[in-house]
């Protein structure tokens, strides 16, 4: 016997959701086909919940992207002609402002204001000196000697500043100028680490200064590096001891110099400087005598 199938019982009812057969969507019950609005409202409610969940996921992704972008783009590199504190932005906690103020106070020889930017337990490591400067007291003695050695016309000129407000660090390139004229072999690079001081202000805790050397050895450095690395490979134990305590070697060499070489070299150097001082004085007297004769006999007709 053949079965008779009614198509009206298979096709969706007029007005029902066309994708009701998808997973997660139930077809309307047979008893409620006369009124399909509750079924539509229920499916619309599910759609609203899913859309709100997707919106929350998208908002969360945007928030995470913003956090990642903020953390990875906190380093600002600025090429400056005249560094201005106001150009550092409205951020009061900025290593850029601290470092810029440091060099402004050095140029203006304002030691009191400069001392307010230095931490009590600061460490200044200048590669031109054999030992780092420890503590604020020694650092201020160094800055006093520095400002007195600069005279009235020598100033620091900042070329580029890299600021990382997230890690409270800053790096700058600078050079010295005399009457706005660059002085050769005075380029340098400084790295600063700041910390929070009293009154919610930043102070410098650590500094590393690298200055351009006037001696340009060129390929000699590579040859020296090759010989030193060969010695390190030959005597690894001594190499590890030396690398872990280089200041001990420097102190030992200075003691050897002061014991054996200083009694001979120091008198020679003292005599050398006295000789050149005498020559400079005679040269100055000769110039003054020529100027006096010129003004007396040829200055006025």
Secondary structure, 3 states (H helix, E strand, C coil): CCCCCCHHHCCCCCCCCCCCCCCCCCCCCHHHCCCCHHHHHHHHHHHHHHHHHHHHHHHHHHHHHHHHHHHHCCEEEEECCCCCHHHHCCCCCCHHHHHHHHHHHHHHCCHHHHHCCEEEEEEEEECCCCCCEECHHHHHHHHHHHHHHHCCCEEEEEEEEEEECCCCEEEEEEEEEECCEECCCCCEEEEEEEEECCCCCEEEEEEEEEECCCCCCCHHHHHHHHHHHHHHHHCHHHHHHHHHCHHHHHHHHHHHHHHHHHHHHHHHHHHHHHHHHHHHHHHHHHHHHHHHHHHHHHCCC
